[in-house]
Amino acid sequence: MTSDPQVFVHHDGVELAVKAAARLAATVLEAQSERGHASVVLTGGRNGNALLAALAESPARDTIDWSRLDLWWGDERFLPDGDPDRNHTLARQALLDAVDLDPARVHPMPASDGPWGEGPEAADTAAAAYAAELAKAAAAAGPGAHDGRVPEFDVLLLGLGPDTHVASLFPELPAVRETERTVVGVHGAPKPPPTRISLTLPAIRSAREVWLLAAGEDKAQAAALALSGAGEVQAPAAGVYGQRRTLWLLDLAAASRLPGDLLPPVGG
Ligand SMILES: O=C(O)[C@H](O)[C@@H](O)[C@H](O)[C@H](O)COP(=O)(O)O
């Protein structure tokens, strides 16, 4: 099963972060009530971190049983552990250090000072190690998704680049063409740093729900292109969807170039 994108437009990035945080808390709570645990894939970028910061400030924070939440990452900058530019570091600062997570359920992508060493080849090995970690979690949890190679993600968060990249899948680079592996090393990324690790489109598409977060005028063209049937190699955001739900959570500026038939009322 796959889902058509649903677009929600908020006044600005602040409202977007607050509403998305409330939506995430509700979805996690529902999953935990139904199955005892929940699984979320985090993203880097300003909007993903604004969501986490909004959740840290929200009363909804206390409704979540943080010890029964699995956290994964959609992509990572291949930098040393604790580097201020790592998505993991930024997520810790925005929320994770302030809640009672089970460390065994937190799965940052490998760092460049880990056992695989640094440099482009090490990123490939580290990516394979993360794929193995996903497969191990999937096997432990039951049937899993994507042929049992990834656990069932309840929500997978993504930012949107002005060039339509999602996670670290950039237009035309080999990573966006990957159809077999679930995690790959990314080389020569146009956004620094050039070496990264990313989930692939098949892994992203195995999630129950995929939410894209985008605010600002510089995202308007990318959102319009991706939602108007562009090809996923040229516009990676066009190729992401969830099995049950695909949400595009935008602010007015990011939605400003969408065709009228895609535009819902503001504030949803
Ligand atoms: O490592 C990264 O840079 C991010 O994972 C990247 O994919 C980000 O999510 C987008 O570029 C959107 O970023 P903003 O939300 O800051 O616009």
Ligand as a Chemical Component Dictionary entry (heavy atoms), coordinates in Angstrom:
data_LIG
# 
_chem_comp.id                   LIG 
_chem_comp.type                 NON-POLYMER 
_chem_comp.pdbx_formal_charge   0 
_chem_comp.three_letter_code    LIG 
# 
loop_
_chem_comp_atom.comp_id 
_chem_comp_atom.atom_id 
_chem_comp_atom.alt_atom_id 
_chem_comp_atom.type_symbol 
_chem_comp_atom.charge 
_chem_comp_atom.model_Cartn_x 
_chem_comp_atom.model_Cartn_y 
_chem_comp_atom.model_Cartn_z 
_chem_comp_atom.pdbx_ordinal 
LIG O1  O1  O 0 21.880 16.941 6.873 1  
LIG C1  C1  C 0 21.098 17.747 6.459 2  
LIG O2  O2  O 0 21.462 18.816 6.007 3  
LIG C2  C2  C 0 19.641 17.467 6.553 4  
LIG O3  O3  O 0 19.327 16.214 6.917 5  
LIG C3  C3  C 0 18.913 17.925 5.297 6  
LIG O4  O4  O 0 18.366 16.912 4.520 7  
LIG C4  C4  C 0 17.842 18.885 5.732 8  
LIG O5  O5  O 0 16.806 18.199 6.349 9  
LIG C5  C5  C 0 17.316 19.713 4.589 10 
LIG O6  O6  O 0 18.390 20.340 3.959 11 
LIG C6  C6  C 0 16.303 20.742 5.044 12 
LIG O7  O7  O 0 16.907 21.574 5.989 13 
LIG P1  P1  P 0 16.128 22.784 6.677 14 
LIG O8  O8  O 0 14.994 22.200 7.466 15 
LIG O9  O9  O 0 17.182 23.427 7.516 16 
LIG O10 O10 O 0 15.653 23.669 5.594 17 
# 
loop_
_chem_comp_bond.comp_id 
_chem_comp_bond.atom_id_1 
_chem_comp_bond.atom_id_2 
_chem_comp_bond.value_order 
_chem_comp_bond.pdbx_ordinal 
LIG O1 C1  DOUB 1  
LIG C1 O2  SING 2  
LIG C1 C2  SING 3  
LIG C2 O3  SING 4  
LIG C2 C3  SING 5  
LIG C3 O4  SING 6  
LIG C3 C4  SING 7  
LIG C4 O5  SING 8  
LIG C4 C5  SING 9  
LIG C5 O6  SING 10 
LIG C5 C6  SING 11 
LIG C6 O7  SING 12 
LIG O7 P1  SING 13 
LIG P1 O8  DOUB 14 
LIG P1 O9  SING 15 
LIG P1 O10 SING 16 
# 
